[in-house]
Amino acid sequence: MPEQTGRLSGKSAIVTGAGSRADGIGNGRATAILFAREGADLLLVDRDEAAVEATLEMIRAEGNDAAVAVADVTSTEDCSRIVAEAVSRNGKLDILHNNVGIGGRGTVEDISLADWEHVQRVNVTSMMLTCKYAVPAMRESGGGAITNVSSIAALRPRGLTAYSVSKAAVATLTQALAVDHGRDGIRANCIMPGPVYTPMVYAAGMSDELRERRKNASLLRQEGEPWDIAWAAVFLASDEAKYVTGVILPVDGGVTVRGPDR
Ligand SMILES: NC(=O)c1ccc[n+]([C@@H]2O[C@H](COP(=O)([O-])OP(=O)(O)OC[C@H]3O[C@@H](n4cnc5c(N)ncnc54)[C@H](O)[C@@H]3O)[C@@H](O)[C@H]2O)c1
């Protein structure tokens, strides 16, 4: 049994995108598993029922438990419903972890307007919507912690223009939340994962050569794991981070600070 330290004990938490697009562990699934291990009263949200049930099974296999809501976070009604469900189960909402995100390849020449708008809606509008309902619930609960998952693609655009722009917007949305709702005791922070080896990147196939290049892009010459993102999420959600808000935290093995001579 992995060590359980109760860092989120008694906290009512929502994790969106708590499933995974394929077998294996993605960032959302890893975060859900660690939140459960740390004692959170957890609502796992995903639009893919089988995927989120698989996460629940993993959590139960460790002797922990969680509730599940099948919901599409691009829907206003669904976002309102999941917040209401967390509050009705636990009497409050302390933590919102916005993990849902999809890719978006190509330059402005390549991408259609419909695809562009879809990426912005899934990656950015969804987070605005979950926060729209979570903020009043957190205010009512005496405060809370929101963590939004962005990407270093926001800092290093590279042929994923719709995705990069959406992830830059996630960072700014986070800062706006921190500024607008700090007085309510609500902290808002953003994680920017680097090249993490998850189903999001390997489900569509990744050559060994590209995987090695991604690893060597890190100052540490290491490949990121979903657990690296999840541990950052545990810290930001916990009271250990009570003085941390408005932060954009790259979890990237130093990829974004690396210069050409290192
Ligand atoms: N893996 C990486 O290398 C990497 C790097 C940078 C950033 N990220 C970010 O990490 C986050 C996702 O990581 P993951 O590994 O959990 O991805 P994943 O694709 O494996 O899982 C995401 C889950 O979100 C769900 N989902 C998608 N759209 C939804 C919607 N509209 N409503 C509800 N659920 C929805 C999917 O069903 C899936 O289960 C994204 O925000 C992504 O941009 C990942």
The ligand as an ORCA input file, in Angstrom:
! r2SCAN-3c Opt
* xyz 0 1
  N       1.046     14.725    -21.522
  C       1.734     15.783    -21.730
  O       2.874     15.679    -22.174
  C       1.158     17.132    -21.440
  C       2.009     18.221    -21.594
  C       1.500     19.478    -21.319
  C       0.208     19.651    -20.879
  N      -0.615     18.562    -20.739
  C      -1.985     18.812    -20.266
  O      -2.386     17.833    -19.320
  C      -3.813     17.706    -19.378
  C      -4.329     16.317    -19.716
  O      -3.549     15.362    -19.305
  P      -4.037     13.832    -19.283
  O      -2.749     13.089    -19.341
  O      -4.960     13.615    -18.157
  O      -4.841     13.676    -20.704
  P      -5.823     12.549    -21.231
  O      -6.224     12.984    -22.600
  O      -5.241     11.168    -21.086
  O      -7.087     12.626    -20.249
  C      -7.947     13.693    -20.287
  C      -9.325     13.236    -19.933
  O     -10.176     14.360    -20.163
  C     -11.401     13.875    -20.648
  N     -12.087     14.931    -21.378
  C     -11.766     15.456    -22.583
  N     -12.665     16.403    -22.922
  C     -13.555     16.470    -21.907
  C     -14.711     17.255    -21.673
  N     -15.117     18.157    -22.573
  N     -15.393     17.083    -20.518
  C     -14.987     16.171    -19.605
  N     -13.903     15.388    -19.779
  C     -13.192     15.542    -20.919
  C     -11.043     12.699    -21.537
  O     -12.148     11.821    -21.664
  C      -9.862     12.084    -20.797
  O     -10.258     11.010    -19.960
  C      -4.289     18.576    -20.518
  O      -4.748     19.814    -20.024
  C      -3.031     18.720    -21.346
  O      -3.078     19.833    -22.190
  C      -0.150     17.305    -21.009
*
